[in-house]
């Protein structure tokens, strides 16, 4: 057994079995487990996914939101046990892999066009 297959086997044990599908430009709710003393609660961070990086168990994604006129970004490990779930609220139309240009934008300029879900066979059945 070579080194790479051994690393892949160890990495597979750390990865989540089901990861929700989301893309750059999507607005997501990230439900994170927070420890406060001996209590554990869930905190929701809502924002736009501006970047994804890495691969396998090391994959990370960056979520940006505006709080009180100030931009806040958080990086989350995709396969972290601290992340309870990721909900996609809205899909945005983007043409780039990294949306760092949103950092300079303020107000309505931060908004992205919404990607509409494709109709499933409605046009085909009419003709």
C-alpha positions as CSV (number, residue, x, y, z in Angstrom):
1,X,0.0,0.0,0.0
2,X,1.5,3.3,-1.0
3,X,1.5,6.5,0.9
4,X,-1.3,8.2,-1.1
5,X,-3.9,5.5,-0.6
6,X,-3.1,5.4,3.1
7,X,-3.7,9.2,3.3
8,X,-6.9,8.9,1.3
9,X,-8.2,6.2,3.7
10,X,-7.5,8.3,6.8
11,X,-9.1,11.3,5.1
12,X,-12.3,9.4,4.2
13,X,-12.9,8.7,7.9
14,X,-12.9,12.4,8.7
15,X,-15.3,13.4,5.9
16,X,-19.0,13.8,6.3
17,X,-21.1,11.4,4.3
18,X,-23.7,14.0,3.1
19,X,-22.6,17.5,2.2
20,X,-25.2,19.9,0.8
21,X,-24.6,21.2,-2.7
22,X,-23.9,24.9,-2.8
23,X,-21.9,27.1,-5.1
24,X,-20.1,30.5,-5.1
25,X,-22.7,33.3,-4.9
26,X,-25.3,31.3,-3.0
27,X,-26.7,32.8,0.2
28,X,-26.5,30.2,2.9
29,X,-27.4,29.7,6.6
30,X,-24.5,28.0,8.4
31,X,-25.7,26.4,11.6
32,X,-22.6,26.1,13.9
33,X,-22.4,24.5,17.3
34,X,-21.1,26.9,20.0
35,X,-19.8,25.9,23.4
36,X,-20.5,28.4,26.2
37,X,-19.2,27.0,29.5
38,X,-20.8,23.5,29.7
39,X,-23.8,24.4,27.5
40,X,-23.9,23.9,23.7
41,X,-26.1,25.9,21.4
42,X,-26.5,26.4,17.7
43,X,-25.6,29.8,16.1
44,X,-26.7,30.7,12.6
45,X,-24.4,32.7,10.3
46,X,-26.2,33.9,7.2
47,X,-24.3,35.3,4.3
48,X,-23.0,35.0,0.7
49,X,-20.5,32.3,-0.2
50,X,-17.6,34.3,-1.7
51,X,-14.9,31.5,-1.9
52,X,-14.2,27.8,-1.7
53,X,-10.8,26.4,-1.3
54,X,-8.9,23.1,-0.7
55,X,-10.2,19.6,-1.3
56,X,-11.1,16.5,0.5
57,X,-11.3,16.8,4.3
58,X,-9.4,20.2,4.1
59,X,-12.1,22.0,2.0
60,X,-13.0,25.4,3.4
61,X,-15.6,28.0,2.3
62,X,-15.8,31.7,3.1
63,X,-19.1,33.4,3.9
64,X,-19.5,37.2,4.0
65,X,-22.3,39.3,5.4
66,X,-22.8,43.0,6.4
67,X,-23.4,43.6,10.1
68,X,-24.1,47.2,11.2
69,X,-22.5,48.6,8.0
70,X,-19.4,46.6,8.6
71,X,-18.4,43.6,6.4
72,X,-17.9,40.3,8.4
73,X,-16.3,37.2,6.8
74,X,-16.0,33.7,8.4
75,X,-14.2,30.7,7.0
76,X,-15.7,27.3,7.8
77,X,-14.2,23.9,7.3
78,X,-16.8,22.0,5.2
79,X,-16.4,18.7,7.0
80,X,-16.2,20.0,10.5
81,X,-18.2,18.3,13.2
82,X,-19.0,21.7,14.6
83,X,-21.1,22.5,11.5
84,X,-24.6,21.2,12.2
85,X,-26.0,21.9,8.7
86,X,-25.8,24.3,5.7
87,X,-29.0,25.6,4.2
88,X,-29.1,27.2,0.8
89,X,-31.5,30.2,0.9
90,X,-30.9,31.7,-2.5
91,X,-28.7,31.1,-5.5
92,X,-26.8,33.9,-7.2
93,X,-25.6,34.2,-10.8
94,X,-21.8,34.7,-10.8
95,X,-19.1,34.4,-13.4
96,X,-16.1,34.0,-11.1
97,X,-14.7,31.5,-8.7
98,X,-13.8,34.1,-6.0
99,X,-16.1,37.0,-5.2
100,X,-13.5,39.2,-3.4
101,X,-14.7,42.2,-5.4
102,X,-17.8,42.3,-3.1
103,X,-15.5,43.6,-0.3
104,X,-15.3,47.0,-1.9
105,X,-19.1,47.3,-2.5
106,X,-21.6,48.8,-0.1
107,X,-25.4,48.6,0.1
108,X,-27.4,47.5,-2.9
109,X,-24.3,47.0,-5.0
110,X,-23.5,43.9,-3.0
111,X,-26.6,42.1,-4.3
112,X,-26.3,39.4,-6.9
113,X,-28.8,38.4,-9.5
114,X,-30.8,35.4,-8.5
115,X,-30.4,32.1,-10.4
116,X,-33.8,30.7,-11.3
117,X,-34.4,27.0,-11.1
118,X,-35.0,25.4,-14.5
119,X,-38.5,24.3,-15.4
120,X,-38.8,20.5,-15.4
121,X,-40.3,19.5,-18.7
122,X,-43.1,22.1,-18.9
123,X,-42.1,23.5,-22.3
124,X,-41.5,20.1,-23.7
125,X,-44.9,18.8,-22.7
126,X,-46.7,21.7,-24.4
127,X,-45.1,21.3,-27.9
